[in-house]
Amino acid sequence: MFNPLQQLGDLKKMRDQAMQLQRQLEAEELDIQKNGVNIAITGNQKIKVLKSNGRSDEDIREAVNEAIKKSQQVAAKKLSGMSGGLKGLLGMQ
């Protein structure tokens, strides 16, 4: 039987988990070194430090892409740990 109040409770739980995950990602920091470029990026993909030491634009671009890829992997791992994920919200066990 369809229970809209139960779904609202489930939605609030998912929202709370998402907000907690966002805080965890903000606190996560990755240090990437590639082609002589150093980047510190948070789990929510905010660049904190970018040191290029005179490197070319291509070297910088590659290092930034690597940093973003790593932060996406961290986010995906944390997101997969959310209980139920979207399947639980949609009633798909």
CORWO-V263966 format. One record per residue. SS is DSSP state (2 for helix, 1 for strand, 0 for the rest). NEAR is the number of other C-alpha atoms within 12 Angstrom. Layout:
SS:NEAR / SS:NEAR
//
This chain:
0:7 / 0:9 / 0:10 / 2:13 / 2:11 / 2:16 / 2:17 / 2:15 / 2:15 / 2:23 / 2:22 / 2:15 / 2:21 / 2:25 / 2:19 / 2:16 / 2:23 / 2:24 / 2:16 / 2:18 / 2:26 / 2:23 / 2:18 / 2:20 / 2:27 / 2:22 / 2:20 / 0:26 / 1:27 / 1:31 / 1:26 / 1:30 / 1:25 / 1:24 / 0:22 / 0:22 / 1:28 / 1:28 / 1:34 / 1:29 / 1:32 / 1:30 / 0:32 / 0:30 / 0:30 / 0:22 / 1:25 / 1:22 / 1:21 / 1:25 / 1:23 / 0:24 / 0:16 / 0:14 / 0:18 / 0:15 / 2:15 / 2:16 / 2:23 / 2:25 / 2:21 / 2:23 / 2:31 / 2:34 / 2:22 / 2:26 / 2:34 / 2:27 / 2:21 / 2:27 / 2:31 / 2:24 / 2:21 / 2:28 / 2:29 / 2:19 / 2:16 / 2:24 / 2:25 / 2:17 / 0:17 / 0:24 / 0:20 / 0:20 / 2:23 / 2:21 / 2:15 / 2:18 / 2:22 / 0:17 / 0:17 / 0:9 / 0:10
//
